[in-house]
Amino acid sequence: MKLLIRILLSTIAVLVAAMLLPGVHAESLTTALLVAVVLGFLNAVLRPVLLLLTLPVTVLTLGLFVLVINAAMVLLAARIVPHFTVDGFWWALAFSIVMWAVQSVLMALDGGEAGR
């Protein structure tokens, strides 16, 4: 049940980010749901490997390189999910930041139960 709530919150975050950012386009609710699932999968499987491989660069940049990894995950999701487009790296970076902020607010409103 917690997984479904987390996917729903992520879907809402994708929709809000796509509405706020003109360089990000999600055509429908189904597309946003698919983006949320794909991003969740990529963040669970691929992101830890990338974080480990780029650890020296991440330490050297005081953690800022993690933002590049987040943007890369968004760009990869845009290639995987049909009808979801991101106009470039900077829009992907902005999308990941807006999505993080919206998810944080939604999870705080939920009482943090989705993260447990």
N, C-alpha and C positions, 0 to 999 in steps of 0.2 A: 504494500500500500504506500509506503514511504517513497518507493521508487516512482510510482505513478504520480505522486504529488510533486516530486522533484522534476519529472519530465514536464508536467503541466506548467510549473513555474518557469522552467527554461523556455517552453514554448511561448509563454507570455512575454518573457524577456526578449526573445528573438523578434516577436511582432513589434514590441515597443522600439527596439533598436532599429528595426527596418523602417518604422514610421519616422523616427527622428533623423536618420542619416540618409541624405539623398543619394549616396553612392552605394547603398545596400538595398537590394530588391528581393523580397519574398512575396511570391504571387498570391498565396492563399494560406489558410490556417493549416491545411494538410502539409504544405511545404514547410511552414514554420515548425510543425511537429516533427517532420522528418529531419530538419536541420538540428533540432534539439537532441534527437536520438543519435544522429551521426556525430555531433560534437561531443556528446556524452561518451560514446564509444571511443572516439579518437582520443579524448582526454584520459580515458581509462587505460587504453592500450598503448598508444603511440607516444603520448606526452611524457610519461616517466622515462622511456628509453631516450627520447630527445634531451630531456633534462639531464640525464646521466652523461650522455655523450658531450653535451655542451657545458658541463660543469665548470671547467676552467674559464671559459668566456663569461659565464654567468657570474662567477666570483670576481673576475677582473672588472666587470661593468657594474658591480655592486647589485646584482639582481635584475638590472634593467633588460638584460637579454631575454628574460622570461616573457616580456611583452612581445618580442619578435617571434618567439615560439607560439604564443597565443594567436598572433596574427597569421602565422603559417597554418595553424589548425583551422582557422576560419577560411583561409584561401583553399585549403584542401577540401573542406566541407562544401565550399562553393563549386568545386569541380565534381564532387560526387553527387550532390543533390540537384536534380533537375529543377528549373524555375527558381533557383536561388543564385543570385549573382552579386558579386562584390567588385567594384570598379577598380580596385588596386590595393596595394599594401597599406596605405594610410587609412583607407576606409575600413580595411580589415582590422587594423589596430584600433581605430575608433569604435568599431562594432564590438570588439572584445571588451573594451573599457566600459562602454554603455551597458553591455549585457551583464558584466560583472556588477555594476552599480544597481541595475534593476533587480537582478537576482538577490543581491544583498538586502535591498529594501523588502522584496517579497518574502524572503525567508525570515526577516525580522518580524514582519507582520504575521507570519505563520507561527511565530514563536520558536523558530529554529528547529522545529520537529522534522522537517524534511531532510535535514543534514545528518540526523542521527541514525 
